Every structure is written in structure tokens, then in C-alpha cells.
Amino acid sequence: MSTQRDYYEILGLKKCASVDEVKKAYRKLAMKHHPDRVPEEKKKEAEEKFKEISESYAVLSDPKKKQLYDQYGHAGVDSRYSQEDIFKGANFSDIFGGASGGGFEDIFGSIFSDFGFDIFGGSSRGRRGGFRQPSGENIQARIRISLEEAAFGAEKEISYYRLDPCAACSGTGVKPGSSKVTCSLCKGAGTVRSGMGFISVSQTCPNCRGQGKVIKDRCRQCSGQGHLKKQHRLKVKIPKGVKDGSILRLSEEGSFLGQARGDLYLHITISTHSVFKREGKTLRYRIDIDAVDAVLGTEIKVPTLNGRVKMKIPAGTQPDTVFRLKGKGMPELNSKHCGDELVEIGIKIPKKVSRKEKKLFEEIVKSRN
């Protein structure tokens, strides 16, 4: 074996530790001491430490080898457990609770994909056939609409900036009349490989960014970028019943990068209405009526999104009474059903009255008493 230190001590465990505790300790230490997760000046030290904890895990995670080690120490496993066995025999899929048996590559491939690494030549995000697929860039835009436009739908024209393909080079970034050449660093593979001990790390080529080819003569118009920033106008259909804060995804209306165009995410803001207050699919409206009308009852005209409608106020209506106008609210998105309009009644008390009105009120008081 490569180390004579106590395996339990290396993993920070007691002699009676279970296999599950071994896995848990190894997971924590492997993440901490992996050579690709430490500064350059500490890589050699981390590599040795990683070998040490991997060797300890390979023995203590196997019940049979663990039993031999517990009984005889290093002598119980030295004669039958080589460095190659340590790496091949360890069931790394168990460390993270995986049932697929994906092994070491799956574990660390998922961990280091966030850093742009490929472990043992495995595939990384957005990659097919060894090359990183170019993808467009999603962009954001905003539009403000009225409550009526949200209720009935509308067609609006928006203007925004996005990256469009360079007309001079047709989006390739290459000077017209020339072409891309094979990357001298990765020889067209799109990836470069480096080894550290028994770990082989494959990562995206920094020279060609995974494309396998580079531009030798750049397009003067776009400086080799393949795209230019331009203003774009677009007619957008606003659906009925859209809510404030809704986001419309407009496919392939975003920026062009590489060989694809991203999406446009349109954020919708609905202006505050001067008459109605919206609560989901319900509209609220408040109207103040004369105190006499509230006592005797009357008929009033109430505004709706479809024009004014007549509504009866029964005699003896109290302040803050709410009446419901069915189907006069906001439509539901992608539905023919509409909400209701709630009409709240306020009572107007006159601050001044004429002598005649005052006598009439006094007569009413006398008659009631």
C-alpha cells in the first residue's frame, strides 16, 4: 500500500465507524481535497492527500476488506490490494447515493461541470460529438399596456436592441474569402487533457472554446465576433387576460451568437386604471350615491369594460354595500370565462342644505319620533 497511516485516522473516524459513516466522511474530504478545487500552488499536496483518502475509502467501504483491516491492519490488505484495485474497485456511485452505478466519472463529472471540466473525457454541458454547441443569447425587454389592452388583447410594436448576424461574414466572424483553421492547441478535438497522478482531466480547449477551429483572418466589420448590435422592431400579440408581471417568451427573437438565436422574454406591466382596481379576474369599482337615493332606492349607471350598464339600488342600502355584476370582470387567460365586477356603494352626506331641505329633514325627524 502507498500509505501506512491508519485509514480511520485519515478519514477522521473512530475504529468502530460503519460503512455509511465511511462514505459520508469520504464524500466530505474528496470535495475538499480534490486537486481541481485548490489553488495551483497547493495542487501537489492536494493530489497526495486525495490519493490517501481514496485509498482509505477503497478499503473501508468494502465490508470484506474492512474486516481484514480491522483484524490485521495493513498486513491484512497489502498483499491483495494494489493501487489499481483501489481505483477500479471502489464503488463511487454509492458515495452520493446513486443507484445507476455511474461510477467515478458521473460523480465528479457532475461536480466539476460547473467549473467547465470534463472528467476522464466525459461529456460536458451543451456538447455533442466533443464540441460545445453554440447557442444564442436570451434577452429581456419590457412593455407597458393599459387595463383595456390586457382585457381584450392587443397587438403592440416594440423596439429593442439585439445581436444580429454580421452581413459581411454571414455570422461566421471570418474575413470574406477565407475560412477557419484547425486549432493548434487541441488539434481540432475541442478539448485538452491534463493528468495529475491517476486522475485524467479533460476540459474545454481555451483557445477555440470547444469549437475545434479558430479564426485566422477576422472579419473587419464585426472584428471576428460574427454579430453586431442592432435595433429591432417587432409586432407582439398580447393575449386576453394577461396579468401584471407576466412574461411572454418569444422564441428565437433574442440575440444571435455562434450559429443560433436566443429567445426574447417580454415583461408586461399594466398601468394603474383611473376607475377600476383589478384583483385577479375581478374588477372593483366604487361609487358614491346621495343619502336620499340610498334611503328611497334608485337606478344608476355603472361603468364596465364594455360600456355603462344600469344597476338598481334597493331602498335602505347601507354604506359599503357591495353589488356583483357577473361576467363584467377580466377574462381568464386562454379561456372564454370572465370574472365579475364588484360595485361598492358609498353614501354622500351633504355638508350644506337649503332652508327648505332643512325643514324637510326636521319634519322627517319629528315624524319618526
N, C-alpha and C positions, 0 to 999 in steps of 0.2 A: 504494500500500500504506500501511497505517497506521503501520508502523514501518520505520526504515531500519537498525536494528541487524542484525548478522549472525545469520541464522537458526540456524546451527550453534552460535554462542556462546550464544544464548538457551536452546537445549536442552542446553547443556553438552557438546557433541560436537566431535570433530575433523572437518576438512573431508572426510576420506575415509570418514566413517561410512556404514554401509549402511542400507537402508530398515528392516530389522529393529531395528537399534540406534536409529533414529529413533523407532520405535513404542514401544520399551522406555523410552526417555527421556521421551517424551510422557506415557506412562501414569503414570510416577512423578510428574512435575511437575503433571499435571492433577489428580491426587488431592490433592497438597499445596496447590495454589493455588486450588482451586475456591471461589468466594465463599461457598458454603453450608457450608464446612468451616473457616472462620476466624472470629474474634471480630468483633462488629459494627463496632468502630472500624477494622478492617482490611479491610472488605469492598470499599471503593472501590479500594484499592491492589491487592487480590487480583483484582478484576474486570479491571483493566488488564493485570495480569500474565497472567491466564488468556487474554485476547484475544491477547496477544503470543505465547504458546506455542502457541495453537491455530492462529494464522496461520502460524507456523513449521512446524508439523506438516503443515498442509494442503499446503504447497509441497514439503517434503522427503519426504513419504510417497508422492508421485506421481512415478514414475520419469521421466516426460517433463518435468514442471516442475522436478524436481530437477536434471536435466541442463542445462536452460536456466539455472537459477540458478547452477549450478556454473561455467558458461561466462561468463555475462554479469552475474551478481549480481542485484540488484533490478531492473535495467533489463530483464532477460530475462523477468520475470513481471509487472511493474507494469501493462503495457498490456493484459493479457489476464486478470488475476486480481483480481476485485473482492472486497470484504468479504463479499458474499453468497455468492460462489463458495467462499470459504474454509469457510463453514459448511455449505453444501449438498454440496460436492464431496468433503469428507473422508470416507473410508470408516472410520468409527469402530468398526464391528463387527470390523475387523481388529486393533484395538488389544489387545483382550482375547482374541484367537484365536477369535472366534465365526465359525461358518460359515453362520449363518442370515441374516446381513445385517440384523440387527435395528436397527442404527444407533445413533445417539447416545442416543436415548430408552431403549433396552434397557440400554445400559451404565450410564448414570447413574441410570436408574430403579432398577436393582438395587442400586447403591451406596447411594443415599440413601433407599431404602425402609426401611433400618434406622433412619433418623432421622425417619421419618414423612413424607417428602417424595414428591411426585409430580412427575416431570419432563415438561414440555410437556403436562400434562393427562393423562398416562398413568395406568393403574390401579395402585393400591397394594394391599398385602396385605389380605385379608379384605374386599374391596369389590366390590359388584355394583351396576350401574346408577348409579355415582357416590356411593353411600352406604356407609359402613362397617357391615357386618353385625354386629349384637350377638351375642355368643357367651357361653355360660355359663362358669363358673369350675371348673376341676378341683381337687379337694381330696384330701387324704391322710388315711388312718386306719390304725390298727394293731390286730391281733388276735393273741392267743397261744393256741395249741392244743396238745394232747398228741400224742405219737407215735402212739397208737392212732387218734386222730381223723384224723391225716394218712394213716394206713394204710387205714382203712376209709371215710373220708369222713365228713362230719358237717354238720348244719345248726345254725348258730350265730346268735344275735341280737346285733347290735352297736348301739351308741348313739354318735352323733356330732353335731356342730353343722354346719349348713349354712345358706345363704341361701335362703329360700323367698319366693315372690311375696307381696307385701302384699295381704291380703284386702280392705282398704278400697278400694284403687285398681286391683285386679286386675293388679298388677305394672307399671302404666304410670307411676307416680310423680305422676300428675296428680290434683288435687283432684276428688273425685266431682262430676259435673255440669259440669265444664269440659273443655277439650281443649288439646292442644299447638298452638302458633302457629308460623308460618314464621320461621326465623332471620333476624334483621335484618342480620346481617353477611354471610352468603353468599347471602341471598335464596332459601334452600331448595335450593341446589346441593350443599351438603355439603362444598364445597371453596372455598378462596380462592386467588387467583392474584396473584403479585407478579413484577415484571420487573426484571432487572438487566442492562442492556445488551442483548445479543442472546439472553440466557437468560431463559426464562419458567418460573417455578417455581410449580407448583400443589401445595398441601398441605391436609391435613385442616383444616376450619374449627375453630378453637379454642373458638368459642362454643357450637356444637351438637355438637362432636365427630363430625362427619361425618353426622349424622342429618338435617340439613336443617330440623329443627324443634326448638323448645325449650319447656320448661315455664314457663308464666306463673304459674299458681296451683298450688303444690305440695301434695301430699297431706300432711296433718298427721301421719298415722300413721307414715309412713316417711320424712318430710322430703324427699319427691321422689325418693328412691332407687329405689323400686319393689320393694324387697325388705327382709326382716327376718331377723335371725339367730335360728334356732330349733333345738331339739334334735330329732333324727330317729332313729327306731328302724327297723332293717332286718334281715330274716332272710336270711342268706347261706349258700349251699351250698358247702361245702369239698370239692373233688374228691379222689378217692383218689390217693395217690402224690404229693401236693403236697410241695415241698421247703421247707426253712427259707430265708427270704429271698424266697420267691416273691411276686409281686404280682398280685392279681386286679383286673381292670378291670371295674367295674360301670357300664355305660352309663347316662347320664342320672340318676345318683344323687348328683351333685355339687351345686354352688351355682347358683342361678338369677340370671342377670344379663341385662338387656335383655329379649330375648324367647326365650331358650334356657337350658337347664340343662346344666352340665358333667358330667364323669364322676367317679366315686369310685375312687381307687386304694387298694386294701386290701393293706397289707404284712403278711405272715404270718410269725410267729415260732413255732418249735416248741420246746417245753420240753425240757430235758435229761431223759432217761429214767433211772430208777434201776437198770435191769437191762441194757438194750441200748444199744449205741453204733451210730449209723447212719452208713454210708458210702455215700451214693447210694442204690441199691436194695438194698444189702447190710446185714444186721444182724450185729453181733458180740456174742458172749456168752462170758464166761469162768467156768469152774467148777473148783474145786479138789477132787481126789479123794484118798483115802487111798493111801499108798505101797503098801500090800499089794494094794489093788484094781488099781493100775497094774501091779503085777507079775503078779498072777494073772488079771487081767481081770475085768470086771463089767458090769452093766447099770444105767444111771442114767436118771433122768427129767430132761428139759431143757425149760425154759420157751420158748414161742414166742408170737407174737402171737395164735395161735389156741388156746392152751392148752398143757399139757405133753405131750411125746411121749417115748417110750422110745428110748434110744440105747445101743448096745453099745460097751463099751470093751475092745478086744482085749488079751490078755496082753502084757506088755512095753511098754506105752505109755510114751513118753518125755515129759518135761516140755515144755510149749509146743506139743505136737502139736495140729493144727487139724483138726477134722472138719467136713464140709459137710452141711447139711440143705437139700436142694434145694427151692425153691419156698416156703421159710418166711421169706423176707425181705420187703422192702417192694414194693408193686405199682408198676409204671411208670405215669406219668401218661398218662391216656387210652389205657390198654392193659390187657388181661387178664393179661399176663405179670407174674410176680413174681420178685424176686431170691432170693438164698439167705441162709441163716443160717449163720454160721461159729462153731463152738464150739471155743474154745481150752481146753486141758486144763492145769491146774496140779496139782502134786503136793504134798500136805501131809506134811511130816515132823514126827512128834510130838516135842515138846520134853521130855516126860516119859513114861516107860514103867514098868509094874509089874515086879516081880522075875520073875514068870513070863514076861512078854513079853521081858524082857532075856535070860533063859536061852534062850528060843526063838531069838532073834536070834543069840546066841552059837553055838548048835548049827548054825544055818544057815551061819555064817562058817566053823566047823570043817569042815563037810561040803564046802563049796566049796573050802577049802584042801586 
